[in-house]
């Protein structure tokens, strides 16, 4: 039987993990005659008791594996680590909050095995339960991203997707430090089927994505998969050079015809501030790309592991056996001989 690996990034998810495991186990029980399964939880430096819950699940179920980071490295690093350690022929990425319905797993498997797709991805067709301002900016991000980048990103796309081993290997071959998985999934290509579903609210706990975190993440995505901001900065510079040249001609003609009246200082100050702000904006765009290049050249690891279920098991096995001074090690063998 083929092996299905389920990669689950976790950050402060102690409340929802038992619910998630119960729901996924129920779905896996329906397909256990056709597929073997493993669940690879990635603890992204959680501050609550997420690791303790994962340790308990791993001790109770043989299909559970976990990786625990030394600190919080972010969801992108957690997904990469999960893909890197997944052993399955098919690998699926899911969130632990049950906003990614496990009931879609059989449908995903059917699309890959029977319909010949390399990947099955999900997208939300509604944003019920989200603040209106957040939904508006999310839609605008997808529109801007698709216009600025050659990589197509579906509106409402989730990280919840199933992939073949070939596609997973392709994603892992992109060893960049600054990762934007939604863009990477599109860049590697492969045939993808999209499954639409309505938005589902968290089963428990609180979201870890604030508006500003999502805004910063969107900037990361634009910088990672588009150089158009650099072109825009260049165009802005050329436009202001042209305006400055025309203004020189206007001032020269006005001085020749009407003299040189002293006036317009407020408007001049506004223009200086406006041009100065535009220059700082362009420098910020360039600086963003330089910072990404700087981080890539450092070649730092994407994550560091503190503990896995395998290392924990080896640690327990290597612990010395504590015996009482009166313990007779030969007692059992003597009784057996008798």
N, C-alpha and C positions, 0 to 999 in steps of 0.2 A: 504494500500500500504506500501511496505517496504521503509525504510529510507536509503538514500545514503548520507554518510558524506564525504566531500572532504576536506582534511587537506592540507593547503598551508603554509609552512614556508616562511617568508619574511624578508629580510634584505636589506634595501636601494633599494626598488623596486617601487618607486613612478611612474616612467616612464611607466613601463610595466603593472601595476595592472589594469588600465582601459581596456587595450587590453585583458588581461587574463580574466577578468570578462565578457567581451562581448563575447569572444569565448566560455567560459564554459556555459554561459547562453544560447547560441545558441544550444549547444549540449543537455543541460538539457531540453530545450523546446521540443525536439523530443521524449523524454522519460517521459514527465511529466504525461502522462496518466497511466503509470505503476509504477512510483517511485516518492516518495517525496525526496527532496534534501535539504541539508544544506552545506554551504561553511564555514569552520572554518579557518580563516586567523590567523597566529601567527606572530606577529611583534617581531622580535628578537632584540630589542633594536636599531632600525634603527636611523640613524643620519639625515636623510632627512625628507620629508613630508609623508612618508609611513603611519604613524598613522593617519594623517589627511585624506588621501585618504580612508583608511579603515573606519573611522568614517562616512565619507560621503556615502560610499557604504552601510554601515549598516543602515543608516537613510533612504536610498532610496529603499532597498530591504530587505524583511523579511527573506530571506534565508541566509543572511550574518551574521556571528558571528565573533568576533575577540578577540584575547588575545594579550595583550601588555606586554612584559617583562620590568622589572626595569632596565635592562642593557642587553648587548649582552652576551648570554649564549651559543651560538653555535647552529648549525643546528640540532645536535642530541637532544639537550634539547627541541628545537622547535617541532621536530617531536613527541617526547614523550608527550609534553604538548597537542599537537593537538589530538593524539590518546586518551589521558586521558579524554579530554573534548568532544570528538566526541560521538554522541548519536545513530549513524546509525547502522542498521543491517549489512550493508557493509560499509567499510571505505577504502578510497583511498588516498594515499599520492602523491602530485604533486608539482613540482616547479612552481613558478610564472612566469618564463621567457619564457614560451611556448615552451621550448625544450622537454617537455613532452606533446605530442599531445592530447588534450581533445577528439579528434575524436575516440580514442580507447576505451572510456568509455562504449559504448554499446557492443562492442566486449568482454570486460572484464566481464560485467554483464551476458552475454550469457554463457561464459565459466564457471562461478560460478554456475548459476542457472540451466543450461541445461546439462552441461558436468560434473558437480559434483566436481569441483575443490574447494579447500579452499582458494586459492590465485592465482592471475594472475599478473605476474611480467613482466617487459619490459627490453629489452637489446638492445644496439646499435650494429648493425652489421658493421657500418662504423664510422670513426672518422673524417669525412670531416670537414674542417675548424679548426681543432686543430693543434697546432705546432707539427712537427714530433717527437721532443724529448719528449714532454709530452705524446704523444700516445705510444711511445716505453716503457717508464717507467710504464705507466698504464697497458700495456699488461704483462710486467714483474712482476708487483705486483700481478696480478691475478694468474700467474703461480706459483710464490713463495708461495702465500697464500694457494693455493690448495694443494701444496706439504707439507706444514708445519702444516696445520690444518686439523682436521677431518671434519670441516664444509665446504661444497662445495659452492664456490662463483662463479657464472657464469661470464665469461669474458664479459665486457661491460655492466654489470648489472646496472640498474638505481634504485633510490629510488622510482620511480613511480610504484606503485603496488596497487592492490585492494585486500582486505582481508575480510573474514567473521568475525563476532563478536567473535567466538571462538578463532580464531587466534589472534585477537587484544587483547583479554583478556590474552592469553598466553604470548604475548610480554610484556604487562604491568606488568605481574607477575614477570618479570625479572627486579627487582628494582635497578640494579647496577648503580653507579654514572658514571663510565667510560663506555660509550656506543659506540658500533660500530654496527649500525643497519643492515648493509649488512650481518654481521656474525650472528646477532640475528635472522634475518629472516630465515636463513638456519638452525640455531640450534633448533628452536622450531619445525621444521618439517612441517607437513601438506603437502598435495599434491599441487604442484605449476605448473601452465602452463606458459611457457615463450613466450612472443610476441616479435619477432624481428622487428626492424624498423631502417631506416637510420637516421643518425644524423641530427638534426635540429638546426640551429644557433639561438641565442637569438633574440627575437622580438624587444627588446629595452634594454637600460642600459648596464652595464658592468658586467662581471663575478666577483664573490667575491672569487674565488678559484685561488690563484696563485700557481706556481709550488711548492714552499716551503710549502704552506699550505697543498697541496695534499700529499707531501712527509711526513709531520708530521702526517697527517691523516692515511696514510698507515702504519706507525710505530705503531700508536695506534691500528689499526686493528690486526696487527701481535701479539702484546703483549696481546690484549684482548682475542684472540681465539687460542693461541698456546703457549706452554711452551717449544717448541723446541729450541729457543735461549738460554735458560738456559742449555739445554743438550749440545748444541754446545760449550758454554763456558766451560763446564766440559770436553768435549772431547779435546778442545784446550789445557786445562791445563794438561791433561794426556799425550798428544802428546809431549808437551814441557818438561815434567818430563822425558819421555823416551829419548828424544834427549839429555837432560842434562846428564842422566846416561851413555849414549853411549859416549858422549864427555869426561866424566871423565875417562872411560876406555881407550879411544884413547890417551888422554894426559898422563895417567899413563904409558901406553905401550911405547909411544914415549920418555918419560923421562927416562925410564929404559933402552931403547935401544940406544938412541942418546944424552942423556943428557937433559939439560933444557935450550934451546936457548931462548933468549928474543926476541920475535917478534910477529907479528900479532895483534898489538894494534889497528890499524884501523878497522880490521874485528871484534875484540872484542867489540869495541865501537858500531859498527853497530848492533851487536847481542844484546847488552844490551838495546839499544834504541828500537829495534824490539820487544824484550820480554817485555820491559816496556810498550810499546804501546799496546801490546796484553793484558797485565794485566789490563790496564786502560779500554780497550774495554770490557773485561769480567765484570769488576766492573760496567761499565756503563749499561750493560744488566741487571745485578742484581739490580742496583739502579733503573732502570726503573720499574721493577716489584715491588720493595719496595715502590716506590712513588705511584703506583696504589693502593697498599694495604693501604697505609697511607691515601689516599683520600677516600677510601671506609669506613675506620673505623671512619672517621669524621662524616659520615652520614649527610652531608649537603644536602639541597634541590637541586634538579636538575635545578630548575628555580624559580624565584619570579615574581609574576604578579604585574604590576602597575595599569592596567586598563583592563576591558573587556566591551563589549557593554552592558552587564547586569548591571554592577556596574555603568556605566555612566548613564544609563536610571534611575536607582534608585536615583542617585545623583541629576539629574534634577528634579525628582518628589519631592524630599525632600527639594528643595530650597524654601525659603519663598517667598510668593507673595508680591511684592512691590506695595503698593497702595498710591495714592495721599491722603493728609490729608482731602480733600473735597469729597472723594469717599463715596457714600451712598451704603452700602452693602445690604440694604433692598429694594433698588429700584426695582430690577428685580422681587422679590416676590410680591411687591405691585401691579406692573403692571400686573402680572399673575392673581392675585386675582380679579383685576378689569375686 
